[in-house]
């Protein structure tokens, strides 16, 4: 697999996930759901049918991949997968508001079209649809104990995700943030839901091997850290493939890992220059380029990629040790390789 080519298993589950997501909207015909259909890529701004779902389906596919690797019933796991996709997209709608991002997936974000109040309510409605979908597990052949575990895990996970987002917002007004503080924040904000995706695949397979579940859990955390750190790199050095302007995180003065690395650099001249730029009320386009030059001098991009490499080395060891067939091990390995160097 080419480094920047998405893993093939995403295509394997795409149609089932998309179809079941749309099915979950049946019976909901208020205008709020039209907004959500636009956000999910099913319609254009005028409500006309557009392309299919435009998300990466990463979390939902991870759930199904894990279930598949354990010979689980995908009909059952699909309920959890759809719930995950709705919860993830709820967080994106609110993230766009909090970060004042006007674009998502190369389209205008929901709040930029219909306003912040409508976007907040729409996001909340999507979260509730996720709760309803995970609740539909009661209609499937899964022990009540397992159903309760899945519902509790998903709720606990998106609570942790919100806690991480709260820390991320707090860090915007705080200069002195350590790398360990940052890593704790991304564990909550990003890794928790990816870890949850894998464990939901285990639970909906009615699999009770605690040792294997622990290994899957660790793999989920690692993939989440890799995803967010690479996202931080793309937020500064990314291309147009990201759907956001290059250097967008600098203009927003986000305390992403490259910025924190620069702020805590042993060369006080480097850290002071970055601090001075972040202390300004606004950062111009030309100043964004200056900050990128300083971060390049600090080796911040290299630092981030080396940290990703360290995480993925641990991830590969876990995958090798999983008691699943080699074909599924390859799927997980392709995912880690892709996330480590993705361009969007």
C-alpha positions, -999 to 999 in steps of 0.1 A, spaced: 0 0 0 12 35 -9 19 56 23 -8 81 15 -34 57 2 -63 50 26 -65 14 37 -87 -8 16 -109 -20 45 -125 15 45 -141 7 11 -151 -27 24 -175 -13 50 -184 20 34 -216 11 17 -231 -7 47 -222 22 70 -236 49 47 -268 30 41 -274 24 77 -267 60 86 -293 72 61 -318 46 74 -314 61 109 -328 94 95 -361 78 84 -391 93 102 -372 125 110 -383 152 86 -379 186 104 -356 212 88 -329 204 114 -324 171 97 -320 188 64 -291 207 79 -275 175 91 -280 158 57 -261 187 42 -233 184 68 -230 147 61 -227 153 24 -259 137 13 -274 170 -1 -262 203 -13 -270 237 3 -303 238 -15 -314 203 -3 -307 186 -37 -292 151 -36 -254 153 -36 -226 128 -33 -226 101 -7 -213 105 28 -180 125 27 -165 115 61 -135 92 65 -157 65 82 -126 57 102 -141 51 136 -171 31 123 -149 10 100 -125 3 129 -155 -10 149 -165 -33 120 -129 -44 113 -124 -54 149 -157 -73 150 -149 -90 117 -115 -101 130 -132 -118 159 -159 -135 137 -185 -112 150 -220 -105 136 -216 -74 115 -254 -67 116 -251 -62 153 -218 -42 151 -233 -19 125 -255 -4 152 -225 6 172 -206 17 140 -234 41 130 -236 55 166 -199 62 165 -202 80 132 -230 102 145 -211 110 177 -180 119 158 -198 142 134 -216 158 164 -182 167 177 -171 181 143 -201 204 141 -193 219 175 -156 220 168 -163 242 138 -182 266 159 -156 267 187 -127 271 162 -147 295 139 -138 272 110 -159 282 80 -151 251 60 -153 214 66 -146 187 39 -142 214 12 -177 228 19 -190 256 40 -195 244 76 -230 242 90 -227 273 113 -213 294 85 -245 289 65 -273 287 91 -258 304 121 -244 292 155 -277 285 173 -290 262 146 -256 245 143 -255 238 181 -289 223 181 -282 203 150 -251 189 166 -270 180 197 -297 162 176 -270 141 159 -255 131 192 -290 120 203 -294 100 170 -262 82 180 -276 74 214 -308 60 198 -288 39 174 -267 23 202 -300 17 220 -312 -3 190 -288 -31 201 -317 -42 224 -333 -55 192 -304 -77 184 -292 -111 197 -266 -98 222 -266 -105 259 -281 -77 280 -248 -74 300 -229 -67 267 -256 -42 256 -252 -23 288 -214 -23 285 -216 -9 249 -240 19 259 -220 28 290 -187 28 270 -200 50 243 -214 75 267 -183 76 289 -161 80 257 -179 110 244 -179 126 278 -141 122 278 -140 136 243 -158 167 255 -134 170 285 -105 169 260 -121 196 239 -126 217 270 -89 214 277 -81 223 241 -101 255 244 -85 263 277 -50 259 263 -57 286 237 -54 313 263 -26 296 282 10 300 270 29 276 293 17 241 283 40 211 286 41 183 261 28 158 287 -2 181 293 -8 182 255 -6 144 252 -32 140 280 -55 164 262 -53 146 229 -58 112 247 -91 126 259 -101 146 228 -91 121 200 -78 88 213 -107 80 235 -132 77 207 -109 57 185 -102 33 214 -139 31 220 -145 22 183 -122 -8 186 -136 -20 220 -172 -16 207 -161 -40 179 -150 -65 206 -181 -61 228 -206 -64 199 -188 -96 189 -197 -109 224 -160 -116 229 -148 -120 265 -110 -123 264 -97 -96 287 -62 -100 275 -71 -95 239 -94 -66 247 -65 -49 266 -43 -52 235 -70 -38 213 -75 -9 238 -38 0 237 -38 -1 199 -68 23 198 -50 48 220 -19 46 199 -38 51 166 -56 81 182 -24 98 192 -9 92 158 -41 106 141 -41 138 162 -3 145 160 -4 141 122 -35 164 122 -14 190 140 13 187 114 -13 191 86 -27 221 104 6 239 98 24 222 68 -6 207 52 -18 209 16 -51 219 0 -61 182 4 -70 191 40 -98 214 31 -83 241 53 -57 269 45 -21 261 51 -10 275 85 -46 277 96 -37 265 132 -11 293 135 -37 320 125 -60 306 152 -31 304 177 -39 268 185 -16 251 209 -9 221 187 21 199 192 45 217 168 37 250 185 42 236 220 75 221 208 86 255 196 74 273 227 93 248 250 124 247 227 158 247 245 168 276 223 153 305 241 155 327 210 132 303 191 107 300 219 106 338 224 99 345 187 70 321 187 57 335 220 58 370 206 38 361 175 12 343 196 9 373 219 -3 395 190 -40 401 186 -38 390 150 -13 370 129 -11 381 92 -5 357 63 31 369 60 36 364 97 22 328 94 51 321 70 76 336 95 62 313 122 65 283 99 101 292 92 109 294 129 92 260 135 113 245 107 144 259 124 133 244 156 128 210 139 92 208 152 79 189 122 106 163 125 100 160 162 63 153 156 70 127 129 96 110 151 70 108 179 45 93 155 72 68 144 77 58 181 40 53 187 36 33 155 65 10 164 46 1 196 14 -3 176 31 -28 152 42 -49 181 7 -50 195 -7 -60 161 19 -88 157 7 -101 191 -30 -101 184 -46 -135 181 -64 -128 148 -58 -139 112 -30 -124 92 -53 -107 67 -68 -86 95 -34 -78 109 -25 -64 75 -56 -42 76 -46 -28 109 -10 -23 97 -22 -5 66 -42 18 88 -13 27 110 10 34 80 -17 56 64 -24 76 95 13 82 101 17 100 68 -17 110 56 -22 142 36 -58 149 45 
